[in-house]
Amino acid sequence: MFCPFCRHPDSRVIDSRTSDDGLSIRRRRQCPECGGRFSTTETASLTVIKRSGVVEAFSREKIVSGVRKACQGRPVTDADLANLAQRVEESVRATGVSQIDANEIGLSILPPLKELDEVAYLRFASVYQAFDSLDDFDRAVTELRRERSGATSSESESSK
């Protein structure tokens, strides 16, 4: 780490703390040459391999913009979308890989989106699960109904 004041090629870490979101580390450093103090923020890099083969940095904003299209006209707030993007990033980072296929990210969006809004989920799933016909939609809706009735019956049984 070069000192930003004298360009000395080394520095000493004085203090380390995790950031509020837990995804980065803030380090307070001191230059042994000039004594200047400065802060750095370190994050683990996460790159996305797109279908075309292009590699780019992971971006929560891209998740939000992609899901926003599926949520158009639905009662979903910007805060809901930001929370969803954070959950997706946390689940992707939890896999421990530094490079991930864009399609895998799309698939990891589906579970939290299903919890957020079922209609938006179906819209998004139709792209990432490559729905080809009405039968695909019918199967997805049937599965949602089965899950919902299963959750309702288990909630009813637990309240007895």
TIRO-2110 file (N, C-alpha, C; in Angstrom, 1 decimal):
// TIRO-2110
0.9, -1.2, 0.0, N, 1, A
0.0, 0.0, 0.0, CA, 1, A
0.9, 1.2, 0.0, C, 1, A
0.8, 2.0, -1.0, N, 2, A
1.6, 3.2, -1.1, CA, 2, A
1.0, 4.3, -0.2, C, 2, A
1.9, 5.1, 0.5, N, 3, A
1.4, 6.2, 1.3, CA, 3, A
0.9, 7.3, 0.3, C, 3, A
-0.3, 7.8, 0.6, N, 4, A
-0.8, 8.9, -0.3, CA, 4, A
-0.1, 10.2, -0.2, C, 4, A
0.7, 10.4, 0.9, N, 5, A
1.5, 11.6, 1.1, CA, 5, A
2.9, 11.6, 0.5, C, 5, A
3.7, 10.6, 0.8, N, 6, A
5.0, 10.6, 0.3, CA, 6, A
5.3, 9.4, -0.6, C, 6, A
4.4, 8.6, -1.0, N, 7, A
4.5, 7.5, -1.9, CA, 7, A
5.4, 6.4, -1.4, C, 7, A
5.7, 6.3, -0.1, N, 8, A
6.5, 5.2, 0.4, CA, 8, A
5.7, 3.9, 0.2, C, 8, A
6.4, 2.9, -0.3, N, 9, A
5.7, 1.7, -0.7, CA, 9, A
5.2, 0.8, 0.4, C, 9, A
5.2, 1.2, 1.7, N, 10, A
4.8, 0.4, 2.8, CA, 10, A
4.0, 1.2, 3.8, C, 10, A
3.2, 0.5, 4.6, N, 11, A
2.5, 1.2, 5.6, CA, 11, A
2.2, 0.1, 6.7, C, 11, A
1.9, 0.6, 7.9, N, 12, A
1.6, -0.2, 9.0, CA, 12, A
0.1, -0.1, 9.4, C, 12, A
-0.5, -1.2, 9.6, N, 13, A
-1.9, -1.2, 10.0, CA, 13, A
-2.0, -0.9, 11.5, C, 13, A
-2.8, 0.2, 11.9, N, 14, A
-2.9, 0.6, 13.3, CA, 14, A
-4.2, 0.0, 13.8, C, 14, A
-5.3, 0.0, 13.0, N, 15, A
-6.6, -0.4, 13.5, CA, 15, A
-7.4, -1.1, 12.3, C, 15, A
-8.1, -2.1, 12.6, N, 16, A
-9.0, -2.8, 11.6, CA, 16, A
-10.4, -2.9, 12.1, C, 16, A
-11.4, -2.6, 11.3, N, 17, A
-12.8, -2.8, 11.7, CA, 17, A
-13.6, -3.2, 10.5, C, 17, A
-14.6, -4.0, 10.8, N, 18, A
-15.5, -4.4, 9.7, CA, 18, A
-16.5, -3.2, 9.5, C, 18, A
-16.9, -3.1, 8.3, N, 19, A
-17.9, -2.0, 8.0, CA, 19, A
-19.3, -2.4, 8.5, C, 19, A
-20.2, -1.5, 8.4, N, 20, A
-21.6, -1.7, 8.9, CA, 20, A
-22.2, -2.9, 8.2, C, 20, A
-22.0, -3.0, 6.9, N, 21, A
-22.7, -4.1, 6.2, CA, 21, A
-21.9, -5.4, 6.3, C, 21, A
-20.8, -5.4, 6.9, N, 22, A
-20.0, -6.6, 7.2, CA, 22, A
-19.3, -7.2, 5.9, C, 22, A
-19.4, -6.5, 4.8, N, 23, A
-18.8, -6.9, 3.6, CA, 23, A
-17.4, -6.3, 3.3, C, 23, A
-17.0, -5.4, 4.1, N, 24, A
-15.7, -4.8, 3.8, CA, 24, A
-15.0, -4.5, 5.2, C, 24, A
-13.7, -4.3, 5.1, N, 25, A
-12.9, -4.0, 6.3, CA, 25, A
-12.3, -2.6, 6.1, C, 25, A
-12.4, -1.8, 7.1, N, 26, A
-11.8, -0.5, 7.1, CA, 26, A
-10.5, -0.6, 7.9, C, 26, A
-9.4, -0.2, 7.3, N, 27, A
-8.1, -0.2, 8.0, CA, 27, A
-7.5, 1.2, 8.2, C, 27, A
-7.1, 1.5, 9.4, N, 28, A
-6.4, 2.7, 9.6, CA, 28, A
-4.9, 2.4, 9.5, C, 28, A
-4.2, 3.2, 8.7, N, 29, A
-2.8, 2.9, 8.4, CA, 29, A
-1.9, 4.1, 8.8, C, 29, A
-0.6, 3.8, 9.0, N, 30, A
0.4, 4.8, 9.2, CA, 30, A
1.6, 4.5, 8.4, C, 30, A
2.2, 5.6, 7.8, N, 31, A
3.4, 5.5, 7.0, CA, 31, A
4.6, 5.5, 7.9, C, 31, A
5.5, 4.5, 7.8, N, 32, A
6.7, 4.5, 8.6, CA, 32, A
7.7, 5.6, 8.2, C, 32, A
7.6, 6.1, 7.0, N, 33, A
8.5, 7.1, 6.5, CA, 33, A
8.1, 8.5, 6.9, C, 33, A
6.9, 9.0, 6.6, N, 34, A
6.5, 10.3, 6.9, CA, 34, A
5.6, 10.5, 8.2, C, 34, A
5.1, 9.3, 8.7, N, 35, A
4.2, 9.3, 9.8, CA, 35, A
2.7, 9.7, 9.5, C, 35, A
2.4, 9.9, 8.2, N, 36, A
1.1, 10.3, 7.8, CA, 36, A
0.1, 9.1, 8.1, C, 36, A
-1.1, 9.4, 8.4, N, 37, A
-2.1, 8.4, 8.7, CA, 37, A
-3.2, 8.5, 7.6, C, 37, A
-3.7, 7.4, 7.2, N, 38, A
-4.8, 7.3, 6.2, CA, 38, A
-5.6, 6.0, 6.4, C, 38, A
-6.8, 6.0, 5.8, N, 39, A
-7.7, 4.9, 5.9, CA, 39, A
-7.8, 4.2, 4.5, C, 39, A
-8.0, 2.9, 4.6, N, 40, A
-8.3, 2.1, 3.4, CA, 40, A
-9.5, 1.3, 3.6, C, 40, A
-10.2, 0.9, 2.6, N, 41, A
-11.3, 0.0, 2.7, CA, 41, A
-11.0, -1.2, 1.8, C, 41, A
-11.2, -2.4, 2.3, N, 42, A
-10.9, -3.6, 1.6, CA, 42, A
-12.1, -4.4, 1.4, C, 42, A
-12.4, -4.9, 0.2, N, 43, A
-13.5, -5.8, -0.1, CA, 43, A
-13.0, -6.9, -0.9, C, 43, A
-13.7, -8.1, -0.8, N, 44, A
-13.3, -9.2, -1.6, CA, 44, A
-14.0, -9.0, -3.0, C, 44, A
-13.2, -9.1, -4.0, N, 45, A
-13.7, -8.8, -5.3, CA, 45, A
-14.6, -10.0, -5.8, C, 45, A
-15.7, -9.6, -6.5, N, 46, A
-16.6, -10.6, -7.0, CA, 46, A
-16.9, -10.2, -8.4, C, 46, A
-16.6, -11.1, -9.3, N, 47, A
-16.8, -10.8, -10.8, CA, 47, A
-17.9, -11.7, -11.3, C, 47, A
-18.5, -11.2, -12.4, N, 48, A
-19.6, -11.9, -13.0, CA, 48, A
-19.2, -12.2, -14.5, C, 48, A
-19.5, -13.5, -14.8, N, 49, A
-19.2, -13.9, -16.2, CA, 49, A
-20.5, -13.9, -16.9, C, 49, A
-20.6, -13.0, -17.9, N, 50, A
-21.8, -12.9, -18.7, CA, 50, A
-21.9, -13.9, -19.8, C, 50, A
-23.1, -14.1, -20.3, N, 51, A
-23.3, -15.1, -21.4, CA, 51, A
-22.3, -15.0, -22.5, C, 51, A
-22.0, -13.7, -22.8, N, 52, A
-21.1, -13.4, -24.0, CA, 52, A
-19.6, -13.7, -23.6, C, 52, A
-19.4, -14.1, -22.4, N, 53, A
-18.0, -14.4, -22.0, CA, 53, A
-17.3, -13.2, -21.3, C, 53, A
-17.9, -12.0, -21.4, N, 54, A
-17.3, -10.8, -20.8, CA, 54, A
-17.4, -10.9, -19.3, C, 54, A
-16.3, -10.5, -18.7, N, 55, A
-16.2, -10.5, -17.2, CA, 55, A
-16.3, -9.1, -16.7, C, 55, A
-17.2, -8.9, -15.7, N, 56, A
-17.3, -7.5, -15.1, CA, 56, A
-17.5, -7.6, -13.6, C, 56, A
-17.4, -6.5, -12.9, N, 57, A
-17.5, -6.5, -11.5, CA, 57, A
-19.0, -6.7, -11.1, C, 57, A
-19.3, -7.4, -10.0, N, 58, A
-20.6, -7.6, -9.5, CA, 58, A
-21.2, -6.2, -9.1, C, 58, A
-22.5, -6.0, -9.4, N, 59, A
-23.1, -4.7, -9.1, CA, 59, A
-24.5, -5.0, -8.6, C, 59, A
-24.8, -4.5, -7.4, N, 60, A
-26.1, -4.5, -6.8, CA, 60, A
-27.1, -3.7, -7.7, C, 60, A
-26.6, -2.6, -8.2, N, 61, A
-27.5, -1.8, -9.0, CA, 61, A
-28.0, -2.5, -10.2, C, 61, A
-27.3, -3.4, -10.8, N, 62, A
-27.8, -4.2, -11.9, CA, 62, A
-28.9, -5.2, -11.5, C, 62, A
-28.7, -5.7, -10.3, N, 63, A
-29.8, -6.6, -9.8, CA, 63, A
-31.1, -5.8, -9.6, C, 63, A
-30.9, -4.6, -9.0, N, 64, A
-32.1, -3.7, -8.8, CA, 64, A
-32.8, -3.4, -10.1, C, 64, A
-32.0, -3.0, -11.1, N, 65, A
-32.6, -2.5, -12.3, CA, 65, A
-33.2, -3.7, -13.1, C, 65, A
-32.7, -4.9, -13.0, N, 66, A
-33.3, -6.1, -13.6, CA, 66, A
-34.5, -6.5, -12.9, C, 66, A
-34.5, -6.5, -11.6, N, 67, A
-35.7, -6.9, -10.9, CA, 67, A
-36.8, -5.8, -10.9, C, 67, A
-36.4, -4.5, -11.0, N, 68, A
-37.4, -3.4, -11.1, CA, 68, A
-38.3, -3.6, -12.3, C, 68, A
-37.7, -4.1, -13.4, N, 69, A
-38.6, -4.4, -14.6, CA, 69, A
-39.6, -5.4, -14.4, C, 69, A
-39.3, -6.5, -13.6, N, 70, A
-40.2, -7.5, -13.3, CA, 70, A
-41.3, -7.0, -12.3, C, 70, A
-40.9, -6.0, -11.5, N, 71, A
-41.8, -5.4, -10.5, CA, 71, A
-42.6, -4.3, -10.9, C, 71, A
-42.5, -3.9, -12.2, N, 72, A
-43.2, -2.8, -12.7, CA, 72, A
-44.7, -2.9, -12.5, C, 72, A
-45.3, -1.9, -11.9, N, 73, A
-46.8, -2.0, -11.6, CA, 73, A
-47.1, -2.8, -10.4, C, 73, A
-46.2, -3.3, -9.7, N, 74, A
-46.4, -4.1, -8.5, CA, 74, A
-46.1, -3.2, -7.2, C, 74, A
-46.7, -3.6, -6.1, N, 75, A
-46.5, -2.8, -4.8, CA, 75, A
-45.1, -3.1, -4.2, C, 75, A
-44.0, -2.8, -4.9, N, 76, A
-42.7, -3.0, -4.4, CA, 76, A
-41.9, -1.7, -4.4, C, 76, A
-41.3, -1.4, -3.2, N, 77, A
-40.6, -0.1, -3.0, CA, 77, A
-39.2, -0.3, -3.4, C, 77, A
-38.5, 0.9, -3.5, N, 78, A
-37.1, 0.9, -3.8, CA, 78, A
-36.3, 0.3, -2.6, C, 78, A
-36.8, 0.5, -1.4, N, 79, A
-36.2, -0.2, -0.2, CA, 79, A
-36.3, -1.7, -0.3, C, 79, A
-37.4, -2.2, -0.8, N, 80, A
-37.6, -3.6, -1.0, CA, 80, A
-36.6, -4.2, -2.0, C, 80, A
-36.4, -3.4, -3.1, N, 81, A
-35.4, -3.8, -4.1, CA, 81, A
-34.0, -3.8, -3.6, C, 81, A
-33.6, -2.8, -2.8, N, 82, A
-32.3, -2.7, -2.2, CA, 82, A
-32.1, -3.8, -1.3, C, 82, A
-33.1, -4.2, -0.5, N, 83, A
-32.9, -5.3, 0.5, CA, 83, A
-32.7, -6.6, -0.3, C, 83, A
-33.5, -6.8, -1.3, N, 84, A
-33.4, -8.0, -2.2, CA, 84, A
-32.0, -8.1, -2.8, C, 84, A
-31.5, -7.0, -3.3, N, 85, A
-30.1, -7.0, -3.9, CA, 85, A
-29.1, -7.3, -2.8, C, 85, A
-29.2, -6.8, -1.6, N, 86, A
-28.3, -7.1, -0.6, CA, 86, A
-28.3, -8.6, -0.2, C, 86, A
-29.5, -9.2, -0.1, N, 87, A
-29.7, -10.6, 0.2, CA, 87, A
-29.1, -11.5, -0.9, C, 87, A
-29.2, -11.1, -2.2, N, 88, A
-28.7, -11.8, -3.3, CA, 88, A
-27.1, -11.8, -3.2, C, 88, A
-26.6, -10.6, -2.9, N, 89, A
-25.1, -10.4, -2.8, CA, 89, A
-24.6, -11.3, -1.7, C, 89, A
-25.3, -11.3, -0.6, N, 90, A
-24.8, -12.1, 0.6, CA, 90, A
-24.8, -13.5, 0.3, C, 90, A
-25.9, -14.0, -0.4, N, 91, A
-25.9, -15.4, -0.8, CA, 91, A
-24.9, -15.8, -1.8, C, 91, A
-24.6, -14.9, -2.7, N, 92, A
-23.6, -15.2, -3.7, CA, 92, A
-22.2, -15.2, -3.1, C, 92, A
-21.9, -14.3, -2.2, N, 93, A
-20.6, -14.2, -1.5, CA, 93, A
-20.5, -15.4, -0.6, C, 93, A
-21.6, -15.9, 0.0, N, 94, A
-21.5, -17.0, 0.9, CA, 94, A
-21.0, -18.3, 0.2, C, 94, A
-21.2, -18.4, -1.1, N, 95, A
-20.7, -19.5, -1.9, CA, 95, A
-19.2, -19.6, -1.9, C, 95, A
-18.5, -18.5, -1.6, N, 96, A
-17.0, -18.5, -1.5, CA, 96, A
-16.3, -18.4, -2.9, C, 96, A
-17.0, -18.3, -3.9, N, 97, A
-16.4, -18.2, -5.3, CA, 97, A
-16.1, -16.7, -5.6, C, 97, A
-15.1, -16.4, -6.4, N, 98, A
-14.8, -15.1, -6.7, CA, 98, A
-15.4, -14.7, -8.1, C, 98, A
-15.7, -15.7, -8.9, N, 99, A
-16.3, -15.5, -10.2, CA, 99, A
-17.6, -16.4, -10.3, C, 99, A
-18.7, -15.7, -10.8, N, 100, A
-19.9, -16.5, -10.9, CA, 100, A
-20.6, -16.1, -12.2, C, 100, A
-21.3, -17.1, -12.8, N, 101, A
-22.1, -16.9, -14.0, CA, 101, A
-23.3, -16.0, -13.7, C, 101, A
-23.6, -15.1, -14.7, N, 102, A
-24.7, -14.2, -14.6, CA, 102, A
-26.0, -15.0, -14.4, C, 102, A
-26.1, -16.2, -15.1, N, 103, A
-27.3, -17.0, -14.9, CA, 103, A
-27.5, -17.5, -13.5, C, 103, A
-26.4, -17.8, -12.8, N, 104, A
-26.5, -18.2, -11.4, CA, 104, A
-27.0, -17.1, -10.5, C, 104, A
-26.6, -15.9, -10.8, N, 105, A
-27.1, -14.7, -10.1, CA, 105, A
-28.6, -14.6, -10.3, C, 105, A
-29.0, -14.7, -11.6, N, 106, A
-30.4, -14.7, -11.9, CA, 106, A
-31.2, -15.7, -11.1, C, 106, A
-30.7, -16.9, -11.0, N, 107, A
-31.4, -18.0, -10.3, CA, 107, A
-31.4, -17.7, -8.8, C, 107, A
-30.3, -17.0, -8.3, N, 108, A
-30.3, -16.7, -6.8, CA, 108, A
-31.2, -15.6, -6.5, C, 108, A
-31.7, -14.9, -7.4, N, 109, A
-32.7, -13.8, -7.2, CA, 109, A
-34.1, -14.4, -6.9, C, 109, A
-34.3, -15.6, -7.5, N, 110, A
-35.7, -16.1, -7.5, CA, 110, A
-36.3, -16.4, -6.1, C, 110, A
-35.5, -17.0, -5.2, N, 111, A
-36.2, -17.2, -3.8, CA, 111, A
-36.6, -16.0, -3.1, C, 111, A
-35.7, -15.0, -3.0, N, 112, A
-36.1, -13.8, -2.2, CA, 112, A
-37.2, -13.0, -3.0, C, 112, A
-37.2, -13.1, -4.3, N, 113, A
-38.2, -12.4, -5.1, CA, 113, A
-39.6, -13.1, -5.0, C, 113, A
-39.6, -14.4, -4.8, N, 114, A
-40.8, -15.1, -4.6, CA, 114, A
-41.4, -14.7, -3.3, C, 114, A
-40.6, -14.4, -2.3, N, 115, A
-41.1, -14.0, -1.0, CA, 115, A
-41.7, -12.5, -1.1, C, 115, A
-41.0, -11.7, -1.9, N, 116, A
-41.4, -10.3, -2.1, CA, 116, A
-42.7, -10.1, -2.8, C, 116, A
-42.8, -10.8, -4.0, N, 117, A
-44.0, -10.6, -4.9, CA, 117, A
-44.1, -11.7, -5.9, C, 117, A
-45.1, -12.5, -5.8, N, 118, A
-45.3, -13.7, -6.6, CA, 118, A
-45.4, -13.4, -8.1, C, 118, A
-46.1, -12.3, -8.4, N, 119, A
-46.2, -11.9, -9.8, CA, 119, A
-44.9, -11.5, -10.4, C, 119, A
-44.1, -10.7, -9.7, N, 120, A
-42.8, -10.3, -10.2, CA, 120, A
-41.9, -11.5, -10.3, C, 120, A
-42.1, -12.5, -9.4, N, 121, A
-41.3, -13.7, -9.4, CA, 121, A
-41.6, -14.5, -10.7, C, 121, A
-42.9, -14.6, -11.1, N, 122, A
-43.2, -15.3, -12.3, CA, 122, A
-42.7, -14.6, -13.5, C, 122, A
-42.7, -13.3, -13.5, N, 123, A
-42.2, -12.5, -14.7, CA, 123, A
-40.7, -12.8, -14.8, C, 123, A
-40.0, -12.7, -13.7, N, 124, A
-38.5, -12.9, -13.7, CA, 124, A
-38.2, -14.3, -14.0, C, 124, A
-38.9, -15.3, -13.4, N, 125, A
-38.6, -16.7, -13.6, CA, 125, A
-38.8, -17.1, -15.1, C, 125, A
-39.8, -16.5, -15.7, N, 126, A
-40.0, -16.8, -17.1, CA, 126, A
-38.8, -16.6, -18.0, C, 126, A
-38.0, -15.6, -17.6, N, 127, A
-36.7, -15.4, -18.3, CA, 127, A
-35.6, -16.3, -17.9, C, 127, A
-35.4, -16.4, -16.6, N, 128, A
-34.2, -17.1, -16.1, CA, 128, A
-34.4, -18.7, -16.1, C, 128, A
-35.7, -19.1, -16.1, N, 129, A
-35.9, -20.5, -16.2, CA, 129, A
-36.4, -20.9, -17.6, C, 129, A
-36.3, -19.9, -18.5, N, 130, A
-36.5, -20.2, -20.0, CA, 130, A
-37.9, -20.8, -20.2, C, 130, A
-38.9, -20.2, -19.7, N, 131, A
-40.3, -20.6, -20.0, CA, 131, A
-40.5, -20.6, -21.5, C, 131, A
-41.0, -21.7, -22.1, N, 132, A
-41.2, -21.7, -23.5, CA, 132, A
-42.7, -21.8, -23.9, C, 132, A
-43.5, -22.1, -23.0, N, 133, A
-44.9, -22.2, -23.3, CA, 133, A
-45.8, -21.9, -22.1, C, 133, A
-47.1, -21.9, -22.3, N, 134, A
-48.1, -21.6, -21.3, CA, 134, A
-48.0, -22.8, -20.2, C, 134, A
-47.6, -24.0, -20.6, N, 135, A
-47.5, -25.1, -19.7, CA, 135, A
-46.4, -24.8, -18.6, C, 135, A
-45.3, -24.1, -19.0, N, 136, A
-44.3, -23.7, -18.1, CA, 136, A
-44.9, -22.8, -17.0, C, 136, A
-45.6, -21.8, -17.5, N, 137, A
-46.3, -20.8, -16.6, CA, 137, A
-47.2, -21.6, -15.7, C, 137, A
-48.0, -22.5, -16.2, N, 138, A
-49.0, -23.2, -15.5, CA, 138, A
-48.3, -24.1, -14.4, C, 138, A
-47.2, -24.7, -14.7, N, 139, A
-46.5, -25.5, -13.7, CA, 139, A
-45.9, -24.6, -12.6, C, 139, A
-45.4, -23.4, -13.0, N, 140, A
-44.9, -22.5, -11.9, CA, 140, A
-46.0, -22.0, -11.0, C, 140, A
-47.2, -21.6, -11.6, N, 141, A
-48.3, -21.2, -10.8, CA, 141, A
-48.8, -22.3, -9.9, C, 141, A
-48.9, -23.5, -10.4, N, 142, A
-49.3, -24.7, -9.6, CA, 142, A
-48.4, -24.9, -8.5, C, 142, A
-47.1, -24.8, -8.7, N, 143, A
-46.1, -24.9, -7.6, CA, 143, A
-46.2, -23.8, -6.6, C, 143, A
-46.5, -22.6, -7.0, N, 144, A
-46.7, -21.5, -6.1, CA, 144, A
-47.9, -21.8, -5.2, C, 144, A
-49.0, -22.2, -5.8, N, 145, A
-50.2, -22.5, -5.1, CA, 145, A
-50.0, -23.7, -4.1, C, 145, A
-49.2, -24.7, -4.5, N, 146, A
-48.9, -25.8, -3.6, CA, 146, A
-48.1, -25.3, -2.4, C, 146, A
-47.1, -24.5, -2.7, N, 147, A
-46.3, -23.9, -1.6, CA, 147, A
-47.1, -23.1, -0.6, C, 147, A
-48.0, -22.3, -1.2, N, 148, A
-48.8, -21.4, -0.4, CA, 148, A
-49.8, -22.2, 0.4, C, 148, A
-50.4, -23.2, -0.1, N, 149, A
-51.4, -24.0, 0.6, CA, 149, A
-50.7, -24.9, 1.7, C, 149, A
-49.4, -25.3, 1.4, N, 150, A
-48.6, -26.0, 2.3, CA, 150, A
-48.3, -25.1, 3.5, C, 150, A
-47.9, -23.9, 3.2, N, 151, A
-47.6, -22.9, 4.3, CA, 151, A
-48.8, -22.6, 5.1, C, 151, A
-50.0, -22.5, 4.5, N, 152, A
-51.2, -22.2, 5.2, CA, 152, A
-51.6, -23.3, 6.1, C, 152, A
-51.6, -24.6, 5.6, N, 153, A
-52.0, -25.7, 6.4, CA, 153, A
-51.0, -25.9, 7.5, C, 153, A
-49.7, -25.7, 7.3, N, 154, A
-48.8, -25.9, 8.4, CA, 154, A
-48.9, -24.8, 9.5, C, 154, A
-49.3, -23.6, 9.0, N, 155, A
-49.6, -22.5, 10.0, CA, 155, A
-50.9, -22.8, 10.8, C, 155, A
-51.9, -23.4, 10.1, N, 156, A
-53.1, -23.7, 10.8, CA, 156, A
-52.9, -24.8, 11.8, C, 156, A
-52.0, -25.8, 11.5, N, 157, A
-51.8, -26.9, 12.4, CA, 157, A
-51.0, -26.4, 13.6, C, 157, A
-50.0, -25.5, 13.4, N, 158, A
-49.2, -25.0, 14.5, CA, 158, A
-50.0, -24.1, 15.4, C, 158, A
-51.1, -23.5, 15.0, N, 159, A
-51.9, -22.6, 15.8, CA, 159, A
-53.0, -23.4, 16.6, C, 159, A
-53.1, -24.7, 16.4, N, 160, A
-54.1, -25.5, 17.1, CA, 160, A
-53.6, -25.9, 18.5, C, 160, A
END
